[in-house]
Amino acid sequence: MAMFLIGVDVPHAFWTLEERRGNVGEPFVVRTLLGWSLIGPVLPSAGKTLAVHHVTTADEVLEHNMKRLWQLDAIPPPKPSGVFMSKEDRYALSVMKQSKSKVNGHYQISLPWRPHGDTLLKNNRQLAKTRQRRIDKDRYLKAKYTEAVNRCLSEGHARLVSDKDTEAVWFLPHYSITHPFKPGKARVVLDCAAKFRATSLNDMLLLGPDLLQNLIGVLLRFRLGKIAFISDIQVMFHQVKVPLADQKFLRFLWWPQGDTTKEPMEHCMTVHIFGAKSSPSFAKFALLQTAPDYAHHFNDEVLEMVRTNFYVDDCLKSVNNVAEARELINDLIELLKLGGFHLKKWLSSEPSVLSHVDISDRAHTDINLDLNSKTTENVLGVKWDFITDTLQMHFHSVAHNARQALHAIRFPWIQLRS
């Protein structure tokens, strides 16, 4: 169950528009501008019983996991400003700023090594070869995995190591994962946590500062306007390059054309990768850098959109009219293209605002006369119904004393501007 704390400086958010009552002592529901709320006792009133649950354990792992659960279940506090960054974060930020350059239309940033971290990694080629998982057992997965690796090579995110690249330092075992809702797609995962002689690539890298916007803030700004639209950056991490000196730490083995009867050949990644602990921070830095670098070409609203309306690679925005939405979308596409980022999966509560967006860059929906057709998209952990423009949270628990299960909580569009 999600809970929102709303300040009393927005009193009209609590106006009761409608009410449904049962008998005395039973739950009742009220409808406000935020939607329907169920109010009532948790346990049957007849029992007058209170239950207190308490866990005591000496297991440090269990205690850590419990604390993490409570932290994830709570609304996060505001993030401290940059002045409160740790010494490591400030150093990582300096690496970003000092090593930043543009190469073939993309930002290039060095890996953030711990002191002497790049000298402590030893050649682990044999370990990587031993750990390399065979992909022959599942013919369908093998085809999809081979397709994913070949796409990575064709798009320049990885390359075959040439004979002159003799200095090999670190090899990354890799494997495939699939998403239950995307069975036709395989993702290549490079294991940056794989250890050799008690160390791993991630052990030698700094995490980098947390440059993410507050998730709840992004969601609330998504509800400010009457017309909402979303998009995401295609393979965001892979749009930020690493210099040649760092590529020797990002090697991996792959069979020619996926033929596992042949000897695997050495390849290396040329970009920041999914699985490296530093990639989220460094990719976000590159994205944010597009605003000041090209500020003279665009208005303040689209620059502010880059700064405040992205959560990792997801963009969520809402405005009050079609003309404004079209202009913002067009400007954002052009701005991020200058930084080497490509926006895909565009979707809007008002389809006409996407008329100028290439069809291949729009989200694929299956809206038709079938009553079971999909009209929702996953947006930062919740469901967005782009037809009714509501956010939904689906669950299957049954509330005590309620006559039926509550299947979804809906948050309609709310005008928060004064």
Secondary structure in CASP SS format (residue, H / E / C, confidence):
PFRMAT SS
TARGET T0000
AUTHOR 0000-0000-0000
METHOD secondary structure of the structure
MODEL  1
M C 1.00
A C 1.00
M C 1.00
F C 1.00
L C 1.00
I C 1.00
G C 1.00
V C 1.00
D C 1.00
V C 1.00
P H 1.00
H H 1.00
A H 1.00
F H 1.00
W C 1.00
T C 1.00
L C 1.00
E E 1.00
E E 1.00
R E 1.00
R C 1.00
G C 1.00
N C 1.00
V C 1.00
G C 1.00
E C 1.00
P C 1.00
F E 1.00
V E 1.00
V E 1.00
R E 1.00
T E 1.00
L C 1.00
L C 1.00
G E 1.00
W E 1.00
S E 1.00
L E 1.00
I E 1.00
G C 1.00
P C 1.00
V C 1.00
L C 1.00
P C 1.00
S C 1.00
A C 1.00
G C 1.00
K C 1.00
T C 1.00
L C 1.00
A C 1.00
V C 1.00
H C 1.00
H C 1.00
V C 1.00
T C 1.00
T C 1.00
A C 1.00
D C 1.00
E H 1.00
V H 1.00
L H 1.00
E H 1.00
H H 1.00
N H 1.00
M H 1.00
K H 1.00
R H 1.00
L H 1.00
W H 1.00
Q H 1.00
L H 1.00
D C 1.00
A C 1.00
I C 1.00
P C 1.00
P C 1.00
P C 1.00
K C 1.00
P C 1.00
S C 1.00
G H 1.00
V H 1.00
F H 1.00
M C 1.00
S C 1.00
K H 1.00
E H 1.00
D H 1.00
R H 1.00
Y H 1.00
A H 1.00
L H 1.00
S H 1.00
V H 1.00
M H 1.00
K H 1.00
Q H 1.00
S H 1.00
K C 1.00
S E 1.00
K E 1.00
V E 1.00
N C 1.00
G C 1.00
H E 1.00
Y E 1.00
Q E 1.00
I C 1.00
S C 1.00
L C 1.00
P C 1.00
W E 1.00
R C 1.00
P C 1.00
H C 1.00
G H 1.00
D H 1.00
T H 1.00
L H 1.00
L C 1.00
K C 1.00
N C 1.00
N C 1.00
R H 1.00
Q H 1.00
L H 1.00
A H 1.00
K H 1.00
T H 1.00
R H 1.00
Q C 1.00
R C 1.00
R C 1.00
I C 1.00
D C 1.00
K C 1.00
D C 1.00
R H 1.00
Y H 1.00
L H 1.00
K H 1.00
A H 1.00
K H 1.00
Y H 1.00
T H 1.00
E H 1.00
A H 1.00
V H 1.00
N H 1.00
R H 1.00
C H 1.00
L H 1.00
S H 1.00
E C 1.00
G C 1.00
H C 1.00
A E 1.00
R E 1.00
L E 1.00
V C 1.00
S C 1.00
D C 1.00
K C 1.00
D C 1.00
T C 1.00
E C 1.00
A C 1.00
V C 1.00
W C 1.00
F E 1.00
L C 1.00
P C 1.00
H E 1.00
Y E 1.00
S E 1.00
I E 1.00
T E 1.00
H E 1.00
P C 1.00
F C 1.00
K E 1.00
P E 1.00
G E 1.00
K E 1.00
A E 1.00
R E 1.00
V E 1.00
V E 1.00
L E 1.00
D C 1.00
C C 1.00
A C 1.00
A C 1.00
K C 1.00
F E 1.00
R C 1.00
A C 1.00
T E 1.00
S C 1.00
L C 1.00
N H 1.00
D H 1.00
M H 1.00
L E 1.00
L C 1.00
L C 1.00
G C 1.00
P C 1.00
D C 1.00
L C 1.00
L C 1.00
Q C 1.00
N C 1.00
L H 1.00
I H 1.00
G H 1.00
V H 1.00
L H 1.00
L H 1.00
R H 1.00
F C 1.00
R C 1.00
L C 1.00
G C 1.00
K C 1.00
I E 1.00
A E 1.00
F E 1.00
I E 1.00
S E 1.00
D E 1.00
I E 1.00
Q C 1.00
V C 1.00
M H 1.00
F H 1.00
H H 1.00
Q H 1.00
V C 1.00
K E 1.00
V C 1.00
P C 1.00
L H 1.00
A H 1.00
D H 1.00
Q H 1.00
K C 1.00
F C 1.00
L C 1.00
R E 1.00
F E 1.00
L E 1.00
W E 1.00
W C 1.00
P H 1.00
Q H 1.00
G H 1.00
D C 1.00
T C 1.00
T C 1.00
K C 1.00
E C 1.00
P C 1.00
M E 1.00
E E 1.00
H E 1.00
C E 1.00
M E 1.00
T C 1.00
V E 1.00
H C 1.00
I C 1.00
F C 1.00
G C 1.00
A C 1.00
K C 1.00
S C 1.00
S H 1.00
P H 1.00
S H 1.00
F H 1.00
A H 1.00
K H 1.00
F H 1.00
A H 1.00
L H 1.00
L H 1.00
Q H 1.00
T H 1.00
A H 1.00
P H 1.00
D H 1.00
Y C 1.00
A H 1.00
H H 1.00
H H 1.00
F C 1.00
N C 1.00
D H 1.00
E H 1.00
V H 1.00
L H 1.00
E H 1.00
M H 1.00
V H 1.00
R H 1.00
T H 1.00
N C 1.00
F E 1.00
Y E 1.00
V C 1.00
D C 1.00
D E 1.00
C E 1.00
L E 1.00
K E 1.00
S E 1.00
V E 1.00
N C 1.00
N C 1.00
V H 1.00
A H 1.00
E H 1.00
A H 1.00
R H 1.00
E H 1.00
L H 1.00
I H 1.00
N H 1.00
D H 1.00
L H 1.00
I H 1.00
E H 1.00
L H 1.00
L H 1.00
K H 1.00
L H 1.00
G C 1.00
G C 1.00
F C 1.00
H C 1.00
L E 1.00
K E 1.00
K E 1.00
W E 1.00
L E 1.00
S E 1.00
S C 1.00
E C 1.00
P H 1.00
S H 1.00
V H 1.00
L H 1.00
S C 1.00
H C 1.00
V C 1.00
D C 1.00
I H 1.00
S H 1.00
D H 1.00
R E 1.00
A C 1.00
H C 1.00
T C 1.00
D C 1.00
I C 1.00
N C 1.00
L C 1.00
D C 1.00
L C 1.00
N C 1.00
S C 1.00
K C 1.00
T C 1.00
T E 1.00
E E 1.00
N E 1.00
V E 1.00
L C 1.00
G C 1.00
V E 1.00
K E 1.00
W E 1.00
D E 1.00
F C 1.00
I C 1.00
T C 1.00
D C 1.00
T E 1.00
L E 1.00
Q E 1.00
M E 1.00
H E 1.00
F C 1.00
H C 1.00
S C 1.00
V C 1.00
A C 1.00
H C 1.00
N C 1.00
A C 1.00
R C 1.00
Q C 1.00
A C 1.00
L C 1.00
H C 1.00
A E 1.00
I E 1.00
R E 1.00
F E 1.00
P C 1.00
W C 1.00
I C 1.00
Q C 1.00
L C 1.00
R C 1.00
S C 1.00
END
